[in-house]
Amino acid sequence: MTLYRPPGTNIWTYRFFFKGQRFQGSTGETDKRKAERIERAAKIEVQKQALATPHQQAGAGMTVLHAVSKYLERQRSNGNINLRDLGTEEKEFERIVDWIGPDTLMSNVTLETMRMIVERRKLQPRLNGKGEPVLKWNPETRSMEPVKLSGATINRYTWSLFRRVYMMARDEWQVPVTPIKWSLLAQREAGPRTREIKLEEEAKIREHCREDYGACFMFALLAGLRLSNFATLTWQQIDLGNREIKVVQKGGREHVIKIDDEMLEILLNERGKHPVYVFTFVCRKTWTNPKNGLRYVAGKRYPLTKWGFATWFHRTRTKLGFDIRIHDCRRTSGGRLLRGTGNLRAVQQHLGHANIAITAKHYSHVPPADMLELQNRANEASKRRREKLEELVAKSNLEADAPNVQVPVQVSPTRKDKLLKQIAKLSQRKTMARRRSKPE
């Protein structure tokens, strides 16, 4: 509503927005039609001024470096953002600013500029934690080749990341940016990973794992928590009386899961091993961690770390030849719960997804709990139809092979009497007709 009357007066006032800037004033009229004409005239005047001085806007001279710096400053002041995610954004923005040019005006960034960023990013290989290219064996060339970046990574850390700065510059800082159709930059992405740990694989891992790491592994399968939540779980987070566990998930959201019977048995077995942390391990050989300088003595028990669990998991899966990841434990927990109950809402609450659409996206491959019964019923119905069709075909073949014998028609006595009477009447009529035709 652009026209309104303030309380206590009959004079109309206009208020409208143009390119993010608000314009407001009194029309001086009590008649609404006259006020509307004044408002239209004010809008036309504002548009004329914008066309006459297109480069006099507040953010007309903002450079790419200035815009990215303002965006990152706001991100740092946001207490809900993960520091690791913030560090990744800063690193990616450093590359984008360098490729576009720090002194390039935001108004000069076009679709071709962003296409250049995407194409240059596609040529770069995937890097590991040490900053080295990840290599993969290519059976065609029989050599180790760098792994290319996925479409999701390119989308997330190139045009989609810079689009946040672009939208903020346009809507908040009144920068006259060039319109960009961002959908033309999107790279094809693979669907969500659906790999789960099979029961046979779980049994083999339990056979080959150590007792301390095995307890943590089984708890991860049941709880469905992320590595950062279950590996460093503390007793302070656990409420055995109410059978609840409280963790802080991504984005700073608090999540509560219930402790089932199997999880309770694991937790009770771990009580008394450490006053703070739930999962611990017994050091097998004395060594010093080169990263933090901590010394581990053989035979002593220490709290489990997510890096230690990741190392053990990687060695175990390599030894057994399984193509599984740590996050597959969380996916397995959700998949088993959905198969057993068919309740997607329960899976969302168990995993702590903020939106049920996320749960539906990642677990749409899981069939309903009664799908096996429905498939068996469908197979039985198909089997009955197939048998009936075979009977009809066999019967038609027998009739085709039988000799062509004329079978006398069986006529009922009542029908026979009626036919005889009709024949007698016809013969009588013919006789009368012949008599009439003879000359006298």
Helices and strands as residue ranges (DSSP letters): E 3-4, E 13-18, E 21-26, H 32-52, H 64-77, H 83-100, G 106-108, H 111-122, E 135-138, E 143-146, H 151-157, H 159-171, G 182-185, H 199-208, H 211-223, H 227-230, G 235-237, E 238-239, E 244-248, G 250-252, E 254-258, H 261-270, E 280-282, E 287-288, E 295-296, E 301-303, H 306-320, H 327-341, H 344-351, H 356-362, H 371-401, H 413-437
